[in-house]
Amino acid sequence: MHLQPVAGRAPYPYVPEQVRRVARDAFVSYQTNRYSVPWQVAGQEVAVREIDGQVQIWRGGEQIAVHSLCLGRYQTISLAGHHADIPLGGSGRPQGKAKVTIRADEPQVQVRSLAVYDEVCLPHTEGRAAA
């Protein structure tokens, strides 16, 4: 015998959830991917639910973040507002703890010809060979 719907009542949805601890950098790991949450909940436990292609993150009965489910592996989805005004280091932090660093842009790398290095190195090697 199978369960039958009760007349006049909507079916009760079963939504499994998993408890996760928010990392110091305000990300939650779920199925090899990382999803951002507001930085104020870093270090706290949250409930993660996967519903209709979305990852919903709840804390204390309140939904604090929702993201599209990553289709690949080892991906990161971040909303800028989750890291706005995040404190970066400062005094009062225990020694040996990693600081949270958010980079707005990547460092610029100078591109130059290898001939520049030849000019710097060749006179030194030629002088040694003559000695």
N, C-alpha and C positions, 0 to 999 in steps of 0.2 A: 504494500500500500504506500502511496506517495502523499506528501503533504499537499493539501489543497488550499487555495486562497479562501480567506474568511469573507463572506459576503458583506459588501459595503465598506471594506477596509482596504486601504492602499497597501501593497506589499511592503514589508519591512526590508529596506536594503541592507545587505551585509557588506560592510566596508571594513576590510582588515586594515589595521594600522600597525606601524612599527615604531618603537621608541628609539630615538637617536639623541646623542649629546651634540650640541652645537660646538664646533671647533672655535678656537680663539680668533680665527680670521673671519668668523661669522658665516661659515658654510656648513651645510648638513650633507653628509654622504648618504647616498641611496642608490643601490644597484650600480656600483662603481663610478657614479657620477656625483658631482657636487653642485648644490643649489644654495644660493645666498638667502640669508634671513637678516632681519634688522640686527645690527651689531649689539644692541642692548641685551639680547638673549644669549650672547656668547657664554659658553660653559654650562648652560641650562639644558634640561631634557625637553624634547619636543616630540610630538606625534607626527609621523609622516604617513600620508594616505595617497594612494594612486587611484584616481577616479577619471574615467573618460579621457585618457591621454594627458592628464595633468597630475602634477605632484603638488599636493596641498600640505602645508606645514602648519600645525596647530600648537598653541601653547595656552594652557589654562582655559580650554573651551573657546578660544578665539583663534580664528585663522590669521596667521601673521605673514604668510607668503604663499603664492601660487605661481607655478612655473609650468611650461610645457614639458612633457616627459622627454628626456633625451633619448634619441633612437640609437645612438652609438654607445660606446664605452669610454670611460675616462674623460668625459667632457665636463665643462663647468658653465653654469648659467648664473649670471649675476645681474642684479638690478642696482644701478648707481645709488638710488635712494637708501638701499640697505647699508651702505658704507659711508653715507654722508655724515660728516662731523665725528667720525670715529677717532678716538684718542690714539695717537701714535706714540707709544712709549711714555717717557716722562719719569719723574721721581716717584718713589713709593712702590715701584715694581720689584718683585723679588729678583735677586741676581740669578742669572742662568736661564731666565725665561725668554722665549722668543718674543720679539716685538712684532706687532702687526704693521706691515708697510703696504700701502696702496700706491701704485705708480700710475700717474695720469698718462704718461707717455714713456715710450722706450728710449733708452739712451741713444744718441746719435753716434754712429761709427764712421770714422773717416775712411774713405776709400781712396787708395793711391796705387800707383803702378809699382811693380816689383823693382823697376829700375832705380827707384829712390833708395831701396835697400842695397842694391849693387853699388851705387855711388858711395854709400856710407861704409860698406864692408870691403870693397876691392882695394882701396889704397892701403888699408891695414894689412891685408894678406899679401899684396905685392911687396910691401916694405919688408915683411918677414922673410919672404922667399929670397930677397936680395941679400939679406944679412948672413 
